[in-house]
Amino acid sequence: MQNHQQRLESLEQTLQQHIKVSQEAQATKPTIPHSQPRSASGDTQTPTHPVASETHNPPDQQGKPSEKTQNPESSNRKNQRQHEETNHIPELKRLSEHLDTIDKRLVPLEQRMNLVEKECEKLSQSATTPESIAKDPASEEEGQYEILSQTNFQRQEDLAGLRINEDSQLLMQLFSEKDKCEDACYTVQRACVHMWSYLLCRSRKDERLISDFWKREEWLNYPTIIELERNTAMPKGKYFPRYVYEIGEIFNRKVVTKYNGRQATHRSTGYHLVVDVTKPEKSLWLIYRYEEVSGDGHSLKQSITYKQDNFWHPFASVCEFDIAMIFERFEDWKGTDTPVGSFMVSKKLVRQTAALIRPTFIEPVLQEVKDEIRRSWEASAKVGALRR
């Protein structure tokens, strides 16, 4: 765009210069004689009149040289100027046509530049406005959902993109529950990962300390995948994920009808929503958070004790559990028929998969995570091929 503008300015300057030269030549142009007899050799012939005839000339013409007696050098300059003017005409015409062509090409470019500038202005305004997320929560939620749904845990570029997204806020609906007296809406929330109320990992070197493995250089391009510790409390014959990625904490907002009207309350359920990264289906699980940060900020404490709370906990009426699958596939979270997950469908799944095992997490080994994801995804792909 700048190159076109510079060329246009240069052409305009050239055109103005030619116009100025033509105007100066026109201003200094003398009167062209009607006739000028020439000799056979081409020289101008000076007429020979009797001296007596000169006395008959009008008084106002006496003392002035006759047009027919002009200097040959003046005639040559006139011819040269006429020749230059004749040569300038096609050049100016070409310049004018060239400028018209450039104008036609610049118009759509200017229109596109204007559109791009408007879009950039909108993006900058939305990025710098603190209330931009609250203005359109549906589009923000949809964007977060698309990022998670399209993540392939085998692709390095997807993992790096998911790691960058961990620093952004998250607020998404999980499912809604309605009955005669109350409406409950469950949401997934995350202010910023690694800051508060997230699933803590114990260090492999010292089980009393919190691991900050995600700060290490080898994890800079990988999302914070955590390992569910294997223990003897896990029932035989049931599948539980080994490596999971935490989406956020589950909050419950209830609108209850009481004697003084409808009241809304909002608080954490103690559960977290995680994704099983070892399966292409990326099933979603609810896992209760037992371990908290102690006073020194580095060690663990078990200050949260699980209890059955029919009023707050999701699916508490189904059974008592601290781990359960709620969606077999990530895409079931938001199907084509419902904007959020179906609470009734998840109830059946919870009944089949729920367990009470006091889940805790331990610092994962990155190479083991890579090997398990590759092995499990390849096995799932072979099973899918055989079914087809």
Buried (B, 14 or more C-beta within 10 A) or exposed (E): EEEBEEBBEEBEEEBEEBEEEBEEBEEEEEEEEEEEEEEEEEEBEEEEEEEEEEEEEEEEEEEEEEEBEBEEEEBEEBEEBEEEBEEBEEEBEEBEEBBEEBEEEBEEEBEEEEEEEEEEEEEEEEEEEEEEBEEEEEEBBBEBBEBBEEBEBBEEEBBBBBBEBBEBEBBBBBBBBEEEEBBBBBBBBBBEBEEEBBBBBBBBEEBEBBBEBBEEEEBEBBBBBBBBBEEEEBEEEEEBBBBBBBBBBBBBBBBBEEEEEEEEEEEBBBBBBBBBBBBBBBBBBBBBBBBEBBEEEEBBBEEEEBEEEEEBBBBBEBBEBBBBBBBBBBEBBBBEEBEBBBBEBBBEBBEEBBBBBBBBBBBBEEEEBBEBBEEBBEEBEEEEEEEE
